C-alpha cells in the first residue's frame, strides 16, 4: 500500500512555489540558529540549508530591526520559501509581510487583542501569505491550562482549534497547524485529535527533543508514528545540533518509511554477530562517506551491507544491490541473487560502480 492511499486528505496551502498538504510531497523544514540581525550569517546558513535539500526554512524575527534581513534574503534570490517566526508584536508580522516574507508563523494568542490578529490576517490574505499556527506546551492560554491542569494532548489540540477559530473569524483559511510538545505521547495524541477533526495541513515535530542522538530517537518515534497513521504534511526534526543535521535526519526518516521521492541511497546493514568476518562497522561508515553528495538522478536506491552469507542475500533481497561478507571477501548480489565474489578491498568501489549502473538504467 502506498502512503498516499492511507494519507489523511488535507487542504492544499501554497507557500511560494511549494504546496503543503493534499497529495503533495511531505516537505522537510529547518530553522536558522544565527542572529537574524546578522544578515550575512543568516543568508549563508539559509543557502547552506537549501543546498542540503531543505524545502522550507524559518527565521526568528524578534524585532523590527531584524526584519530587514528579509530584504537581504530576497535580494539574494533564495529559492526555498522563508518563514518569519513572530511572537507578541503584531507590527513585526505586518513589516515581514510588507518585505515579502513567504509565510508567517504565529501563536495568535500571544499577538494580543483580536483587532491585532485581524490586521495580521488581513495583510497576509491580501498578499497570499499563509499562516502557520504554532502551539506548544509553553504557550497554552491560561483558561485552557486551568481547564486541563497541564499541557495534555487534549489541551494542546483545544488550543490549536481556538486559534483556528480566531483566524476563521476574520475570514482567513490559508493555515497550517503545528502542535508540538517535548512529551512524545502528548504530541502524537494531540495531532491525532486534530487530524480527526479538521482538514488543515499539519506540520509535525517534537520540540526540545534533544541532541542529534536523543533528539533523533524522540522525533522518529513521534513523527514516524503519525506518518504511519497517514498524518503529516511537513516535518521538522528539531535537534540541538547544526541545522544541516535536521535536514539529513528528516530525509533519512522519510526515506526509511518510503515517503521520500527525490532520490536517495538507503543503507540496509546488519547489527553484526559472531559470524561476521569483516569489519562491517568500519565498512558501513566508509561507504556512507563515499556516497555523500552522490547524484541518484531522482532514484531511490537500497544498498545492503550484510555481515555474512547465512542470511545476507535473503534478508536483503528487497535491496537493489548489496554484499555479504566472508573472510577477506564478500559476495555481491542484486535483489538477493548472487552475481559475483569480490575481495574485501574492492567492496566499496564495486558497490559504487553497481550504483552508477542502476542510476543510468531505464
Short mmCIF file of the C-alpha atoms (twelve columns), coordinates in Angstrom:
data_MODEL
# 
_entry.id   MODEL 
# 
loop_
_atom_site.group_PDB 
_atom_site.id 
_atom_site.type_symbol 
_atom_site.label_atom_id 
_atom_site.label_alt_id 
_atom_site.label_comp_id 
_atom_site.label_asym_id 
_atom_site.label_seq_id 
_atom_site.Cartn_x 
_atom_site.Cartn_y 
_atom_site.Cartn_z 
_atom_site.pdbx_PDB_model_num 
ATOM 1   C CA . UNK A 1   0.000   0.000   0.000   1 
ATOM 2   C CA . UNK A 2   1.340   3.411   -0.941  1 
ATOM 3   C CA . UNK A 3   1.473   6.172   1.645   1 
ATOM 4   C CA . UNK A 4   -0.979  8.371   -0.261  1 
ATOM 5   C CA . UNK A 5   -3.512  5.537   -0.062  1 
ATOM 6   C CA . UNK A 6   -3.685  5.948   3.731   1 
ATOM 7   C CA . UNK A 7   -2.792  9.621   3.987   1 
ATOM 8   C CA . UNK A 8   -5.301  11.893  5.646   1 
ATOM 9   C CA . UNK A 9   -6.641  14.193  2.953   1 
ATOM 10  C CA . UNK A 10  -5.912  17.818  3.751   1 
ATOM 11  C CA . UNK A 11  -6.282  21.167  2.060   1 
ATOM 12  C CA . UNK A 12  -3.517  22.493  -0.159  1 
ATOM 13  C CA . UNK A 13  -1.666  25.529  1.185   1 
ATOM 14  C CA . UNK A 14  0.707   27.290  -1.213  1 
ATOM 15  C CA . UNK A 15  3.908   28.821  0.123   1 
ATOM 16  C CA . UNK A 16  5.926   30.458  -2.640  1 
ATOM 17  C CA . UNK A 17  6.355   27.654  -5.210  1 
ATOM 18  C CA . UNK A 18  5.775   24.829  -2.708  1 
ATOM 19  C CA . UNK A 19  2.476   23.243  -1.730  1 
ATOM 20  C CA . UNK A 20  1.832   21.810  1.715   1 
ATOM 21  C CA . UNK A 21  -0.908  19.229  2.061   1 
ATOM 22  C CA . UNK A 22  -3.175  17.174  -0.160  1 
ATOM 23  C CA . UNK A 23  -1.231  14.540  -2.120  1 
ATOM 24  C CA . UNK A 24  1.908   16.666  -2.375  1 
ATOM 25  C CA . UNK A 25  5.320   15.566  -1.112  1 
ATOM 26  C CA . UNK A 26  5.985   15.751  2.609   1 
ATOM 27  C CA . UNK A 27  8.270   18.769  2.932   1 
ATOM 28  C CA . UNK A 28  11.331  18.940  5.194   1 
ATOM 29  C CA . UNK A 29  11.868  22.074  7.257   1 
ATOM 30  C CA . UNK A 30  14.547  23.558  9.480   1 
ATOM 31  C CA . UNK A 31  15.273  26.832  11.240  1 
ATOM 32  C CA . UNK A 32  18.338  29.048  11.252  1 
ATOM 33  C CA . UNK A 33  20.195  29.424  14.545  1 
ATOM 34  C CA . UNK A 34  22.077  32.583  13.582  1 
ATOM 35  C CA . UNK A 35  21.393  36.042  14.961  1 
ATOM 36  C CA . UNK A 36  18.866  37.351  12.445  1 
ATOM 37  C CA . UNK A 37  20.376  40.823  12.841  1 
ATOM 38  C CA . UNK A 38  23.469  39.351  11.198  1 
ATOM 39  C CA . UNK A 39  22.080  39.319  7.670   1 
ATOM 40  C CA . UNK A 40  25.108  37.705  6.016   1 
ATOM 41  C CA . UNK A 41  25.358  34.862  8.519   1 
ATOM 42  C CA . UNK A 42  21.628  34.180  8.273   1 
ATOM 43  C CA . UNK A 43  21.666  34.274  4.479   1 
ATOM 44  C CA . UNK A 44  24.687  31.972  4.269   1 
ATOM 45  C CA . UNK A 45  23.046  29.432  6.560   1 
ATOM 46  C CA . UNK A 46  19.846  29.517  4.519   1 
ATOM 47  C CA . UNK A 47  21.822  28.897  1.325   1 
ATOM 48  C CA . UNK A 48  23.628  26.022  3.022   1 
ATOM 49  C CA . UNK A 49  20.304  24.523  4.095   1 
ATOM 50  C CA . UNK A 50  18.961  24.973  0.584   1 
ATOM 51  C CA . UNK A 51  21.920  23.040  -0.850  1 
ATOM 52  C CA . UNK A 52  21.375  20.298  1.734   1 
ATOM 53  C CA . UNK A 53  17.818  19.732  0.500   1 
ATOM 54  C CA . UNK A 54  15.778  21.842  2.908   1 
ATOM 55  C CA . UNK A 55  12.309  22.575  1.485   1 
ATOM 56  C CA . UNK A 56  11.251  25.385  3.843   1 
ATOM 57  C CA . UNK A 57  13.352  27.434  6.260   1 
ATOM 58  C CA . UNK A 58  12.233  29.500  9.254   1 
ATOM 59  C CA . UNK A 59  13.960  32.502  10.772  1 
ATOM 60  C CA . UNK A 60  13.168  34.216  14.040  1 
ATOM 61  C CA . UNK A 61  12.191  37.880  13.761  1 
ATOM 62  C CA . UNK A 62  12.171  39.199  17.340  1 
ATOM 63  C CA . UNK A 63  12.166  42.910  16.438  1 
ATOM 64  C CA . UNK A 64  11.642  45.328  13.574  1 
ATOM 65  C CA . UNK A 65  15.375  45.787  13.039  1 
ATOM 66  C CA . UNK A 66  15.897  42.078  12.352  1 
ATOM 67  C CA . UNK A 67  13.064  42.123  9.812   1 
ATOM 68  C CA . UNK A 68  15.412  43.997  7.466   1 
ATOM 69  C CA . UNK A 69  17.239  40.728  6.860   1 
ATOM 70  C CA . UNK A 70  14.225  39.583  4.846   1 
ATOM 71  C CA . UNK A 71  15.150  42.128  2.166   1 
ATOM 72  C CA . UNK A 72  18.699  40.747  2.051   1 
ATOM 73  C CA . UNK A 73  17.360  37.209  1.665   1 
ATOM 74  C CA . UNK A 74  15.011  38.248  -1.118  1 
ATOM 75  C CA . UNK A 75  17.675  40.201  -2.994  1 
ATOM 76  C CA . UNK A 76  19.993  37.175  -2.852  1 
ATOM 77  C CA . UNK A 77  17.468  35.071  -4.746  1 
ATOM 78  C CA . UNK A 78  16.933  32.354  -2.150  1 
ATOM 79  C CA . UNK A 79  14.805  29.717  -3.854  1 
ATOM 80  C CA . UNK A 80  13.175  27.955  -0.910  1 
ATOM 81  C CA . UNK A 81  10.286  29.577  0.987   1 
ATOM 82  C CA . UNK A 82  11.248  31.551  4.092   1 
ATOM 83  C CA . UNK A 83  9.013   31.680  7.185   1 
ATOM 84  C CA . UNK A 84  9.094   34.507  9.736   1 
ATOM 85  C CA . UNK A 85  8.684   33.365  13.345  1 
ATOM 86  C CA . UNK A 86  6.734   36.087  15.163  1 
ATOM 87  C CA . UNK A 87  5.909   36.440  18.842  1 
ATOM 88  C CA . UNK A 88  3.967   39.131  20.723  1 
ATOM 89  C CA . UNK A 89  4.308   42.147  18.382  1 
ATOM 90  C CA . UNK A 90  1.829   42.200  15.507  1 
ATOM 91  C CA . UNK A 91  3.700   45.131  13.948  1 
ATOM 92  C CA . UNK A 92  6.651   42.849  13.240  1 
ATOM 93  C CA . UNK A 93  4.348   40.467  11.378  1 
ATOM 94  C CA . UNK A 94  2.980   43.346  9.298   1 
ATOM 95  C CA . UNK A 95  6.523   44.506  8.473   1 
ATOM 96  C CA . UNK A 96  7.527   40.995  7.388   1 
ATOM 97  C CA . UNK A 97  4.533   40.844  5.074   1 
ATOM 98  C CA . UNK A 98  5.486   44.223  3.652   1 
ATOM 99  C CA . UNK A 99  9.047   42.992  2.984   1 
ATOM 100 C CA . UNK A 100 7.810   39.945  1.080   1 
ATOM 101 C CA . UNK A 101 8.124   37.065  3.527   1 
ATOM 102 C CA . UNK A 102 6.681   33.801  2.196   1 
ATOM 103 C CA . UNK A 103 4.891   32.657  5.349   1 
ATOM 104 C CA . UNK A 104 4.183   33.837  8.877   1 
ATOM 105 C CA . UNK A 105 4.381   31.651  11.963  1 
ATOM 106 C CA . UNK A 106 2.436   32.995  14.914  1 
ATOM 107 C CA . UNK A 107 0.703   31.901  18.046  1 
ATOM 108 C CA . UNK A 108 -2.404  34.105  17.649  1 
ATOM 109 C CA . UNK A 109 -2.968  34.030  21.397  1 
ATOM 110 C CA . UNK A 110 0.243   35.915  22.160  1 
ATOM 111 C CA . UNK A 111 -0.251  38.547  19.454  1 
ATOM 112 C CA . UNK A 112 -2.704  40.390  21.665  1 
ATOM 113 C CA . UNK A 113 -6.176  41.787  21.119  1 
ATOM 114 C CA . UNK A 114 -8.380  40.429  18.357  1 
ATOM 115 C CA . UNK A 115 -8.007  43.572  16.263  1 
ATOM 116 C CA . UNK A 116 -4.258  42.955  16.052  1 
ATOM 117 C CA . UNK A 117 -4.826  39.415  14.839  1 
ATOM 118 C CA . UNK A 118 -7.346  40.787  12.349  1 
ATOM 119 C CA . UNK A 119 -4.752  43.177  10.935  1 
ATOM 120 C CA . UNK A 120 -2.215  40.380  10.500  1 
ATOM 121 C CA . UNK A 121 -4.711  38.078  8.783   1 
ATOM 122 C CA . UNK A 122 -5.887  40.886  6.501   1 
ATOM 123 C CA . UNK A 123 -2.324  41.674  5.449   1 
ATOM 124 C CA . UNK A 124 -1.498  38.017  4.827   1 
ATOM 125 C CA . UNK A 125 -4.716  37.426  2.920   1 
ATOM 126 C CA . UNK A 126 -4.052  40.457  0.719   1 
ATOM 127 C CA . UNK A 127 -0.583  39.180  -0.240  1 
ATOM 128 C CA . UNK A 128 -1.451  35.485  -0.445  1 
ATOM 129 C CA . UNK A 129 0.775   34.613  2.506   1 
ATOM 130 C CA . UNK A 130 -0.160  31.549  4.588   1 
ATOM 131 C CA . UNK A 131 -0.024  31.439  8.368   1 
ATOM 132 C CA . UNK A 132 1.347   28.615  10.449  1 
ATOM 133 C CA . UNK A 133 -0.379  28.333  13.798  1 
ATOM 134 C CA . UNK A 134 2.248   27.263  16.301  1 
ATOM 135 C CA . UNK A 135 1.142   25.685  19.575  1 
ATOM 136 C CA . UNK A 136 3.325   24.059  22.198  1 
ATOM 137 C CA . UNK A 137 3.199   23.201  25.865  1 
ATOM 138 C CA . UNK A 138 4.724   26.507  26.923  1 
ATOM 139 C CA . UNK A 139 2.281   28.696  25.018  1 
ATOM 140 C CA . UNK A 140 -1.109  27.436  26.182  1 
ATOM 141 C CA . UNK A 141 -3.747  30.002  27.041  1 
ATOM 142 C CA . UNK A 142 -4.424  30.463  30.728  1 
ATOM 143 C CA . UNK A 143 -8.050  29.344  30.508  1 
ATOM 144 C CA . UNK A 144 -7.113  26.136  28.671  1 
ATOM 145 C CA . UNK A 145 -4.278  25.342  31.072  1 
ATOM 146 C CA . UNK A 146 -6.605  25.886  34.046  1 
ATOM 147 C CA . UNK A 147 -9.212  23.620  32.450  1 
ATOM 148 C CA . UNK A 148 -6.855  20.653  31.978  1 
ATOM 149 C CA . UNK A 149 -4.344  21.376  34.740  1 
ATOM 150 C CA . UNK A 150 -1.367  20.568  32.481  1 
ATOM 151 C CA . UNK A 151 -0.352  20.746  28.795  1 
ATOM 152 C CA . UNK A 152 -2.103  17.477  27.957  1 
ATOM 153 C CA . UNK A 153 -2.791  16.302  24.422  1 
ATOM 154 C CA . UNK A 154 -6.388  17.485  24.735  1 
ATOM 155 C CA . UNK A 155 -5.211  20.899  25.931  1 
ATOM 156 C CA . UNK A 156 -2.802  21.246  23.001  1 
ATOM 157 C CA . UNK A 157 -5.490  20.277  20.485  1 
ATOM 158 C CA . UNK A 158 -8.033  22.638  22.031  1 
ATOM 159 C CA . UNK A 159 -5.521  25.489  21.835  1 
ATOM 160 C CA . UNK A 160 -4.974  24.805  18.136  1 
ATOM 161 C CA . UNK A 161 -8.717  24.845  17.438  1 
ATOM 162 C CA . UNK A 162 -9.070  28.026  19.481  1 
ATOM 163 C CA . UNK A 163 -6.550  29.737  17.203  1 
ATOM 164 C CA . UNK A 164 -8.100  28.308  14.049  1 
ATOM 165 C CA . UNK A 165 -11.483 29.677  15.090  1 
ATOM 166 C CA . UNK A 166 -9.862  33.062  15.661  1 
ATOM 167 C CA . UNK A 167 -8.358  33.171  12.164  1 
ATOM 168 C CA . UNK A 168 -11.543 31.861  10.563  1 
ATOM 169 C CA . UNK A 169 -13.465 34.546  12.429  1 
ATOM 170 C CA . UNK A 170 -11.589 37.047  10.242  1 
ATOM 171 C CA . UNK A 171 -12.093 35.049  7.061   1 
ATOM 172 C CA . UNK A 172 -8.623  33.501  6.954   1 
ATOM 173 C CA . UNK A 173 -8.368  29.836  5.930   1 
ATOM 174 C CA . UNK A 174 -4.873  29.554  4.450   1 
ATOM 175 C CA . UNK A 175 -3.439  27.969  7.593   1 
ATOM 176 C CA . UNK A 176 -1.083  25.171  8.574   1 
ATOM 177 C CA . UNK A 177 -1.304  23.692  12.079  1 
ATOM 178 C CA . UNK A 178 1.716   22.866  14.203  1 
ATOM 179 C CA . UNK A 179 1.216   21.303  17.622  1 
ATOM 180 C CA . UNK A 180 4.446   20.283  19.320  1 
ATOM 181 C CA . UNK A 181 5.482   19.004  22.703  1 
ATOM 182 C CA . UNK A 182 8.616   17.618  24.314  1 
ATOM 183 C CA . UNK A 183 6.354   14.819  25.560  1 
ATOM 184 C CA . UNK A 184 6.226   12.419  22.602  1 
ATOM 185 C CA . UNK A 185 2.970   10.712  23.601  1 
ATOM 186 C CA . UNK A 186 1.204   14.051  24.045  1 
ATOM 187 C CA . UNK A 187 2.470   15.231  20.662  1 
ATOM 188 C CA . UNK A 188 1.220   12.076  18.950  1 
ATOM 189 C CA . UNK A 189 -2.214  12.105  20.577  1 
ATOM 190 C CA . UNK A 190 -2.754  15.853  20.054  1 
ATOM 191 C CA . UNK A 191 -2.068  15.542  16.327  1 
ATOM 192 C CA . UNK A 192 -4.342  12.524  16.046  1 
ATOM 193 C CA . UNK A 193 -7.146  14.541  17.632  1 
ATOM 194 C CA . UNK A 194 -6.561  17.455  15.259  1 
ATOM 195 C CA . UNK A 195 -6.334  15.247  12.183  1 
ATOM 196 C CA . UNK A 196 -9.630  13.573  13.056  1 
ATOM 197 C CA . UNK A 197 -11.483 16.878  13.359  1 
ATOM 198 C CA . UNK A 198 -10.190 19.121  10.548  1 
ATOM 199 C CA . UNK A 199 -8.585  19.074  7.110   1 
ATOM 200 C CA . UNK A 200 -5.903  21.719  7.579   1 
ATOM 201 C CA . UNK A 201 -2.344  20.604  6.683   1 
ATOM 202 C CA . UNK A 202 -0.295  19.533  9.688   1 
ATOM 203 C CA . UNK A 203 3.344   20.307  10.475  1 
ATOM 204 C CA . UNK A 204 4.905   17.578  12.628  1 
ATOM 205 C CA . UNK A 205 7.691   17.904  15.159  1 
ATOM 206 C CA . UNK A 206 8.792   17.058  18.685  1 
ATOM 207 C CA . UNK A 207 10.020  20.244  20.300  1 
ATOM 208 C CA . UNK A 208 13.027  20.417  22.659  1 
ATOM 209 C CA . UNK A 209 13.780  16.844  21.593  1 
ATOM 210 C CA . UNK A 210 17.494  16.917  22.434  1 
ATOM 211 C CA . UNK A 211 20.791  16.418  20.631  1 
ATOM 212 C CA . UNK A 212 21.456  14.520  17.428  1 
ATOM 213 C CA . UNK A 213 21.105  11.193  19.275  1 
ATOM 214 C CA . UNK A 214 18.242  11.535  21.760  1 
ATOM 215 C CA . UNK A 215 16.503  14.127  19.595  1 
ATOM 216 C CA . UNK A 216 16.515  11.826  16.602  1 
ATOM 217 C CA . UNK A 217 15.087  8.943   18.621  1 
ATOM 218 C CA . UNK A 218 12.267  11.032  20.097  1 
ATOM 219 C CA . UNK A 219 11.500  12.684  16.761  1 
ATOM 220 C CA . UNK A 220 11.476  9.347   14.936  1 
ATOM 221 C CA . UNK A 221 9.042   7.937   17.490  1 
ATOM 222 C CA . UNK A 222 6.700   10.939  17.342  1 
ATOM 223 C CA . UNK A 223 6.883   11.939  13.703  1 
ATOM 224 C CA . UNK A 224 7.234   8.368   12.452  1 
ATOM 225 C CA . UNK A 225 4.182   7.126   14.350  1 
ATOM 226 C CA . UNK A 226 1.993   9.840   12.877  1 
ATOM 227 C CA . UNK A 227 3.323   9.423   9.346   1 
ATOM 228 C CA . UNK A 228 2.498   5.728   9.542   1 
ATOM 229 C CA . UNK A 229 -1.040  6.780   10.517  1 
ATOM 230 C CA . UNK A 230 -1.195  8.883   7.352   1 
ATOM 231 C CA . UNK A 231 -0.917  12.120  9.339   1 
ATOM 232 C CA . UNK A 232 1.537   14.875  8.461   1 
ATOM 233 C CA . UNK A 233 2.269   17.126  5.503   1 
ATOM 234 C CA . UNK A 234 5.562   18.723  6.505   1 
ATOM 235 C CA . UNK A 235 8.098   17.877  9.214   1 
ATOM 236 C CA . UNK A 236 10.957  19.293  11.226  1 
ATOM 237 C CA . UNK A 237 13.303  17.032  13.155  1 
ATOM 238 C CA . UNK A 238 14.297  19.519  15.865  1 
ATOM 239 C CA . UNK A 239 17.823  18.868  17.139  1 
ATOM 240 C CA . UNK A 240 20.260  20.654  19.418  1 
ATOM 241 C CA . UNK A 241 22.772  20.487  16.609  1 
ATOM 242 C CA . UNK A 242 23.743  22.030  13.275  1 
ATOM 243 C CA . UNK A 243 20.517  22.701  11.322  1 
ATOM 244 C CA . UNK A 244 22.008  20.732  8.421   1 
ATOM 245 C CA . UNK A 245 21.708  17.642  10.622  1 
ATOM 246 C CA . UNK A 246 17.952  18.258  10.811  1 
ATOM 247 C CA . UNK A 247 17.676  18.010  7.031   1 
ATOM 248 C CA . UNK A 248 19.729  14.812  6.914   1 
ATOM 249 C CA . UNK A 249 17.617  13.323  9.697   1 
ATOM 250 C CA . UNK A 250 14.353  14.354  8.072   1 
ATOM 251 C CA . UNK A 251 15.378  12.878  4.737   1 
ATOM 252 C CA . UNK A 252 16.513  9.639   6.381   1 
ATOM 253 C CA . UNK A 253 13.291  9.384   8.380   1 
ATOM 254 C CA . UNK A 254 11.085  9.881   5.320   1 
ATOM 255 C CA . UNK A 255 13.244  7.545   3.258   1 
ATOM 256 C CA . UNK A 256 13.070  4.762   5.852   1 
ATOM 257 C CA . UNK A 257 9.277   4.888   5.656   1 
ATOM 258 C CA . UNK A 258 9.194   5.079   1.867   1 
ATOM 259 C CA . UNK A 259 7.920   8.670   1.813   1 
ATOM 260 C CA . UNK A 260 10.925  10.376  0.187   1 
ATOM 261 C CA . UNK A 261 10.711  10.609  -3.590  1 
ATOM 262 C CA . UNK A 262 13.564  12.926  -4.513  1 
ATOM 263 C CA . UNK A 263 16.367  10.416  -4.846  1 
ATOM 264 C CA . UNK A 264 18.341  8.867   -2.011  1 
ATOM 265 C CA . UNK A 265 20.500  5.882   -1.113  1 
ATOM 266 C CA . UNK A 266 19.185  3.972   1.872   1 
ATOM 267 C CA . UNK A 267 21.697  1.718   3.594   1 
ATOM 268 C CA . UNK A 268 20.449  -1.584  4.980   1 
ATOM 269 C CA . UNK A 269 23.077  -3.144  7.262   1 
ATOM 270 C CA . UNK A 270 23.013  -5.919  9.837   1 
ATOM 271 C CA . UNK A 271 23.969  -5.363  13.500  1 
ATOM 272 C CA . UNK A 272 26.844  -7.899  13.228  1 
ATOM 273 C CA . UNK A 273 27.344  -11.056 15.276  1 
ATOM 274 C CA . UNK A 274 29.973  -13.732 15.858  1 
ATOM 275 C CA . UNK A 275 29.608  -14.934 12.248  1 
ATOM 276 C CA . UNK A 276 30.834  -11.585 10.886  1 
ATOM 277 C CA . UNK A 277 34.368  -11.908 9.481   1 
ATOM 278 C CA . UNK A 278 34.768  -8.405  8.004   1 
ATOM 279 C CA . UNK A 279 34.873  -5.064  9.795   1 
ATOM 280 C CA . UNK A 280 31.314  -4.163  8.881   1 
ATOM 281 C CA . UNK A 281 31.101  -1.232  11.284  1 
ATOM 282 C CA . UNK A 282 34.066  0.489   9.636   1 
ATOM 283 C CA . UNK A 283 32.883  -0.538  6.169   1 
ATOM 284 C CA . UNK A 284 29.439  0.985   6.774   1 
ATOM 285 C CA . UNK A 285 30.931  4.310   7.813   1 
ATOM 286 C CA . UNK A 286 33.347  4.391   4.876   1 
ATOM 287 C CA . UNK A 287 30.569  3.560   2.447   1 
ATOM 288 C CA . UNK A 288 28.367  6.249   3.982   1 
ATOM 289 C CA . UNK A 289 31.181  8.760   3.452   1 
ATOM 290 C CA . UNK A 290 31.708  7.534   -0.122  1 
ATOM 291 C CA . UNK A 291 28.121  8.228   -1.179  1 
ATOM 292 C CA . UNK A 292 27.892  11.731  0.279   1 
ATOM 293 C CA . UNK A 293 26.619  14.024  -2.452  1 
ATOM 294 C CA . UNK A 294 26.058  11.095  -4.853  1 
ATOM 295 C CA . UNK A 295 23.528  12.064  -7.522  1 
ATOM 296 C CA . UNK A 296 20.994  9.260   -7.973  1 
ATOM 297 C CA . UNK A 297 19.149  11.191  -10.679 1 
ATOM 298 C CA . UNK A 298 15.995  11.139  -8.588  1 
ATOM 299 C CA . UNK A 299 16.045  7.390   -8.000  1 
ATOM 300 C CA . UNK A 300 15.560  5.892   -4.546  1 
ATOM 301 C CA . UNK A 301 18.004  3.034   -4.070  1 
ATOM 302 C CA . UNK A 302 18.634  0.499   -1.303  1 
ATOM 303 C CA . UNK A 303 22.108  -0.888  -0.688  1 
ATOM 304 C CA . UNK A 304 22.706  -3.800  1.684   1 
ATOM 305 C CA . UNK A 305 25.835  -4.291  3.775   1 
ATOM 306 C CA . UNK A 306 25.471  -7.677  5.425   1 
ATOM 307 C CA . UNK A 307 27.948  -9.422  7.696   1 
ATOM 308 C CA . UNK A 308 27.698  -12.977 6.362   1 
ATOM 309 C CA . UNK A 309 26.074  -15.157 3.694   1 
ATOM 310 C CA . UNK A 310 23.937  -17.130 6.140   1 
ATOM 311 C CA . UNK A 311 21.038  -14.653 5.962   1 
ATOM 312 C CA . UNK A 312 22.557  -11.779 3.987   1 
ATOM 313 C CA . UNK A 313 21.180  -12.158 0.444   1 
ATOM 314 C CA . UNK A 314 17.864  -13.489 1.694   1 
ATOM 315 C CA . UNK A 315 17.207  -10.777 4.273   1 
ATOM 316 C CA . UNK A 316 18.271  -8.057  1.836   1 
ATOM 317 C CA . UNK A 317 16.502  -9.370  -1.258  1 
ATOM 318 C CA . UNK A 318 14.456  -6.161  -1.421  1 
ATOM 319 C CA . UNK A 319 17.662  -4.145  -1.887  1 
ATOM 320 C CA . UNK A 320 18.839  -3.110  -5.318  1 
ATOM 321 C CA . UNK A 321 22.399  -4.215  -4.678  1 
ATOM 322 C CA . UNK A 322 24.467  -5.393  -1.745  1 
ATOM 323 C CA . UNK A 323 27.251  -7.507  -0.321  1 
ATOM 324 C CA . UNK A 324 27.500  -10.254 2.251   1 
ATOM 325 C CA . UNK A 325 30.896  -10.550 3.894   1 
ATOM 326 C CA . UNK A 326 33.170  -13.558 4.278   1 
ATOM 327 C CA . UNK A 327 36.771  -13.903 5.434   1 
ATOM 328 C CA . UNK A 328 38.629  -11.241 3.425   1 
ATOM 329 C CA . UNK A 329 35.975  -11.274 0.724   1 
ATOM 330 C CA . UNK A 330 32.283  -10.786 0.019   1 
ATOM 331 C CA . UNK A 331 29.598  -11.980 -2.353  1 
ATOM 332 C CA . UNK A 332 27.908  -9.357  -4.489  1 
ATOM 333 C CA . UNK A 333 24.179  -9.620  -5.131  1 
ATOM 334 C CA . UNK A 334 21.323  -7.822  -6.819  1 
ATOM 335 C CA . UNK A 335 17.828  -8.265  -5.386  1 
ATOM 336 C CA . UNK A 336 19.075  -11.270 -3.418  1 
ATOM 337 C CA . UNK A 337 20.634  -13.038 -6.416  1 
ATOM 338 C CA . UNK A 338 24.395  -13.574 -6.132  1 
ATOM 339 C CA . UNK A 339 26.233  -12.215 -9.168  1 
ATOM 340 C CA . UNK A 340 29.862  -12.463 -8.128  1 
ATOM 341 C CA . UNK A 341 32.558  -12.619 -5.493  1 
ATOM 342 C CA . UNK A 342 34.905  -9.736  -4.655  1 
ATOM 343 C CA . UNK A 343 37.795  -9.045  -2.305  1 
ATOM 344 C CA . UNK A 344 37.221  -7.033  0.846   1 
ATOM 345 C CA . UNK A 345 39.287  -4.149  -0.554  1 
ATOM 346 C CA . UNK A 346 37.072  -3.964  -3.648  1 
ATOM 347 C CA . UNK A 347 33.731  -3.787  -1.832  1 
ATOM 348 C CA . UNK A 348 33.190  -0.011  -1.874  1 
ATOM 349 C CA . UNK A 349 34.500  0.610   -5.441  1 
ATOM 350 C CA . UNK A 350 32.389  -2.278  -6.727  1 
ATOM 351 C CA . UNK A 351 29.242  -1.078  -4.971  1 
ATOM 352 C CA . UNK A 352 29.755  2.460   -6.301  1 
ATOM 353 C CA . UNK A 353 30.119  1.061   -9.812  1 
ATOM 354 C CA . UNK A 354 26.937  -1.010  -9.432  1 
ATOM 355 C CA . UNK A 355 25.060  2.042   -8.145  1 
ATOM 356 C CA . UNK A 356 26.192  4.044   -11.182 1 
ATOM 357 C CA . UNK A 357 24.791  1.285   -13.412 1 
ATOM 358 C CA . UNK A 358 21.476  1.351   -11.543 1 
ATOM 359 C CA . UNK A 359 21.237  5.120   -11.853 1 
ATOM 360 C CA . UNK A 360 21.699  5.008   -15.635 1 
ATOM 361 C CA . UNK A 361 19.370  2.061   -16.208 1 
ATOM 362 C CA . UNK A 362 15.933  2.886   -17.556 1 
# 
